[in-house]
């Protein structure tokens, strides 16, 4: 288990670099089409799950083995991040000074990683428990929901509308909506289902559970939740006129009842309300040339990050 924990740490550090570069890319290309952004987070998951078996001297990843397995059999922890400044800080200033003049048992680091791996498994268990609890309690609340069409239901025990289910997802609406509001919300949720956003959000939740010790993955989960809502809004309004966009933005505002039911579900609610309304009202079609440039730059980042760094890495 200690070896698995260290391997996950190394993979998590690799994707940390990928997340950083994605964040930089998003800042540099602010007008990036919203539909592209969720795919960037899918790549982060894929890069973590499938370790690269080949090297690339153009890799933007400094090291694929930041915590060598030899840490399990030494007297002190060694960091090999690939960035000299970081290595010097930890190896000389942190771990070096801490162990200076101290007699340390050769099993100390092995015991430390054994403890950390048990703590890691415990936190993953909590994540799984929360997932099960959320789905059971939500399922019980929705048992009395009334079916109004093929996969659309109404319930008086929810505060906002959302998609629930994976294989056969259902759309749940709260009571008190006008016909126009219902139509916009159903269109929104059907777009989520078509794009498989409800599956992506759950998959990223378990990805977060495995990388619970990585703050960048927590940030990326927040950004993914925001991106899938913005991408869904964009998909709907791109074929609507100005009046319809304003009506859609108004429905967004009227539905500002919170995110409680959307913990693990795609939802038409007030999450990221200000940003979503701003994007809807100020929406402009993006030229195919700009989309092509964005796709090309994203592809370059993917190629530069998919391989492990070689011995003669040009960047590091």
C-alpha positions in Angstrom: 0.0 0.0 0.0 2.9 2.4 0.7 4.2 1.8 -2.8 0.7 2.6 -4.3 0.5 5.7 -2.2 3.9 7.0 -3.4 3.0 6.2 -7.0 -0.3 8.2 -6.6 1.7 11.1 -5.1 4.0 11.1 -8.1 1.2 11.0 -10.5 -0.6 13.7 -8.6 2.4 16.0 -8.8 2.6 15.4 -12.6 -1.0 16.5 -13.0 -0.4 19.4 -10.7 2.0 20.8 -13.4 -0.7 20.0 -16.1 -3.3 21.9 -14.0 -1.0 24.9 -13.6 -0.4 25.1 -17.4 -4.1 24.8 -18.1 -4.8 27.7 -15.7 -2.1 29.8 -17.5 -3.6 28.8 -20.8 -7.1 29.9 -19.7 -5.8 33.3 -18.5 -3.9 33.9 -21.8 -6.9 32.8 -23.9 -9.8 34.4 -22.0 -12.2 34.1 -25.0 -11.6 30.4 -25.3 -14.9 28.7 -26.3 -16.6 27.3 -23.2 -17.2 23.9 -24.7 -13.4 23.2 -24.8 -12.7 23.8 -21.1 -14.3 20.6 -19.7 -12.2 18.5 -22.1 -9.1 20.0 -20.5 -10.1 18.6 -17.2 -10.9 15.2 -18.8 -7.3 15.2 -20.0 -6.1 15.8 -16.5 -7.9 12.7 -15.3 -6.6 10.6 -18.2 -3.0 11.8 -17.6 -3.3 10.6 -14.0 -4.9 7.3 -14.7 -2.6 6.3 -17.6 1.0 6.8 -16.6 3.3 7.5 -19.6 5.7 4.8 -20.5 7.7 6.9 -22.9 10.0 9.9 -22.4 9.9 13.2 -24.2 12.8 15.7 -24.2 10.2 18.4 -24.9 8.1 17.5 -21.9 6.9 20.4 -19.7 6.7 18.0 -16.7 10.0 18.4 -14.7 9.9 15.0 -13.1 7.9 11.8 -13.2 9.3 10.5 -9.9 9.3 13.4 -7.4 9.1 10.9 -4.5 11.5 8.0 -5.3 10.4 4.6 -4.0 13.8 4.5 -2.3 12.3 6.8 0.4 10.7 3.6 1.9 14.2 2.2 2.7 16.2 5.3 3.7 16.8 7.3 6.8 15.3 10.5 5.4 12.8 11.7 2.8 14.3 12.8 -0.5 12.5 15.0 -3.1 13.4 14.8 -6.8 11.0 17.3 -8.3 13.2 18.2 -11.3 13.3 21.8 -10.2 16.6 22.5 -8.5 15.2 25.4 -6.3 12.4 23.1 -5.0 14.8 20.2 -4.4 17.3 22.4 -2.6 14.6 23.9 -0.4 13.2 20.5 0.8 16.3 18.4 0.8 18.7 20.9 2.3 16.6 23.3 4.3 13.6 21.2 5.5 14.5 17.5 5.7 18.2 18.1 5.9 18.0 20.5 8.9 15.4 18.4 10.6 17.5 15.2 10.7 20.8 16.9 11.4 22.4 15.4 14.5 19.4 13.0 15.1 19.7 9.3 15.1 16.9 8.0 12.9 15.8 4.3 12.6 16.0 3.0 9.1 12.3 2.1 9.2 11.2 5.7 10.1 10.4 6.8 6.6 8.7 3.5 5.8 6.5 3.9 8.9 5.7 7.5 8.0 4.5 6.5 4.5 2.6 3.6 6.0 0.8 6.0 8.3 0.1 8.5 5.4 -1.2 5.7 3.2 -3.7 4.6 5.9 -4.8 8.2 6.4 -5.2 8.5 2.6 -7.4 5.4 2.5 -9.5 6.7 5.4 -10.2 10.0 3.6 -11.1 8.1 0.4 -13.5 6.0 2.4 -15.1 9.2 3.7 -15.5 10.5 0.2 -17.2 7.2 -0.8 -19.4 7.3 2.3 -20.5 10.9 1.4 -21.3 9.8 -2.1 -23.5 6.9 -0.9 -25.2 9.0 1.7 -25.9 11.8 -0.8 -27.5 9.4 -3.3 -29.5 7.4 -0.8 -30.9 10.5 0.9 -31.7 12.2 -2.4 -33.3 9.0 -3.7 -35.6 8.9 -0.7 -36.6 12.5 -1.1 -37.5 11.9 -4.8 -39.5 8.8 -4.3 -42.8 10.7 -4.4 -41.8 12.8 -7.4 -44.5 13.0 -10.1 -43.7 12.1 -13.7 -44.7 14.8 -16.2 -43.0 13.5 -19.4 -40.6 10.8 -20.6 -37.7 11.5 -18.1 -38.9 14.6 -16.4 -40.3 14.6 -12.9 -41.6 17.2 -10.4 -41.0 17.2 -6.6 -42.0 19.5 -3.8 -39.0 18.4 -1.7 -36.2 20.1 -3.8 -35.1 23.7 -4.0 -33.7 23.6 -7.6 -33.8 21.6 -10.7 -31.1 19.0 -11.6 -30.2 15.8 -13.3 -30.1 12.6 -11.1 -28.9 9.2 -12.2 -26.2 7.8 -14.5 -27.5 5.1 -16.8 -31.0 6.4 -17.0 -30.7 10.0 -15.9 -33.9 11.9 -14.9 -34.6 15.6 -14.8 -36.2 16.8 -11.6 -38.0 20.1 -11.4 -39.4 21.9 -8.3 -43.0 23.2 -8.2 -43.9 26.8 -8.8 -42.3 27.3 -12.2 -43.9 28.9 -15.2 -44.2 27.1 -18.5 -41.5 29.3 -20.0 -39.2 28.6 -17.0 -39.8 24.9 -17.2 -39.0 24.8 -21.0 -35.7 26.6 -20.5 -34.7 24.5 -17.5 -35.6 21.2 -19.3 -33.6 22.3 -22.3 -30.6 23.1 -20.1 -30.7 19.7 -18.3 -31.2 17.8 -21.5 -28.1 19.5 -22.9 -26.2 18.3 -19.8 -27.4 14.8 -20.4 -26.4 15.0 -24.1 -23.0 16.2 -23.2 -22.6 13.5 -20.4 -21.8 16.2 -17.9 -23.6 14.3 -15.1 -21.2 11.4 -15.6 -18.1 13.7 -15.8 -18.9 15.4 -12.6 -19.2 12.1 -10.7 -16.0 10.8 -12.3 -14.1 13.9 -11.3 -15.5 13.6 -7.7 -13.8 10.2 -7.3 -10.7 11.6 -9.0 -10.7 14.3 -6.3 -11.1 11.6 -3.7 -7.9 9.9 -4.8 -6.1 13.2 -5.0 -7.6 14.6 -1.8 -4.2 15.7 -0.6 -3.6 17.9 -3.6 -5.1 21.5 -3.3 -4.8 22.0 -7.1 -7.2 19.2 -7.8 -9.7 20.8 -5.4 -9.4 24.0 -7.3 -9.8 22.1 -10.6 -13.0 20.4 -9.3 -14.5 23.8 -8.6 -13.4 25.1 -12.1 -14.9 22.0 -13.7 -18.2 22.5 -12.0 -18.2 26.0 -13.3 -17.0 25.1 -16.8 -19.7 22.5 -17.4 -22.5 25.0 -16.5 -21.0 27.7 -18.7 -20.5 25.3 -21.6 -24.1 24.1 -21.3 -25.4 27.7 -21.2 -23.3 28.5 -24.3 -24.6 25.5 -26.2 -28.2 26.7 -25.6 -27.9 30.4 -26.3 -25.7 30.2 -29.4 -28.8 29.7 -31.6 -31.0 32.1 -29.7 -31.7 35.8 -30.4 -31.0 38.7 -28.0 -34.5 38.6 -26.5 -34.4 34.9 -25.8 -31.0 35.2 -24.2 -32.3 37.9 -21.9 -35.2 35.6 -21.0 -32.8 32.8 -20.3 -30.7 35.0 -18.1 -33.8 36.1 -16.2 -34.7 32.4 -15.5 -31.2 31.9 -14.2 -31.7 34.8 -11.8 -35.1 33.6 -10.7 -33.7 30.1 -10.0 -31.1 31.5 -7.6 -32.0 29.2 -4.8 -28.6 27.7 -3.9 -26.4 24.7 -4.8 -27.4 22.3 -2.0 -29.0 19.7 -4.3 -26.3 20.1 -6.9 -23.5 18.7 -4.8 -22.9 15.9 -7.2 -25.4 16.7 -9.9 -25.5 19.0 -12.9 -28.1 21.6 -11.9 -29.9 24.7 -13.1 -29.3 26.9 -10.0 -27.5 29.9 -8.6 -24.0 28.4 -8.6 -21.7 30.9 -10.4 -24.8 33.0 -11.0 -23.0 36.3 -11.7 -20.6 34.8 -14.2 -23.2 32.8 -16.0 -25.6 35.7 -16.5 -22.7 37.9 -17.7 -21.7 35.3 -20.2 -25.3 34.8 -21.4 -26.0 38.6 -21.9 -22.7 39.4 -23.4 -22.4 36.3 -25.7 -20.8 36.8 -29.0 -20.0 34.2 -31.7 -16.3 33.3 -31.8 -14.6 33.1 -35.2 -13.6 29.7 -36.6 -10.0 31.0 -36.9 -9.8 31.8 -33.2 -11.3 28.4 -32.3 -8.7 26.7 -34.5 -5.9 28.6 -32.8 -7.3 27.6 -29.3 -7.6 23.9 -30.4 -4.0 24.0 -31.7 -2.5 25.5 -28.6 -4.4 23.0 -26.4 -3.1 20.2 -28.6 0.5 21.5 -28.2 0.1 21.6 -24.4 -1.3 18.0 -24.5 1.7 16.8 -26.5 4.2 18.5 -24.3 2.7 17.1 -21.2 1.8 13.5 -22.2 5.3 12.1 -22.0 7.7 11.8 -19.0 10.8 14.1 -19.1 13.9 12.7 -20.8 17.4 13.0 -19.6 18.1 15.9 -22.0 14.9 17.8 -21.3 15.0 21.2 -23.0 12.6 22.9 -20.6 14.0 21.7 -17.3 
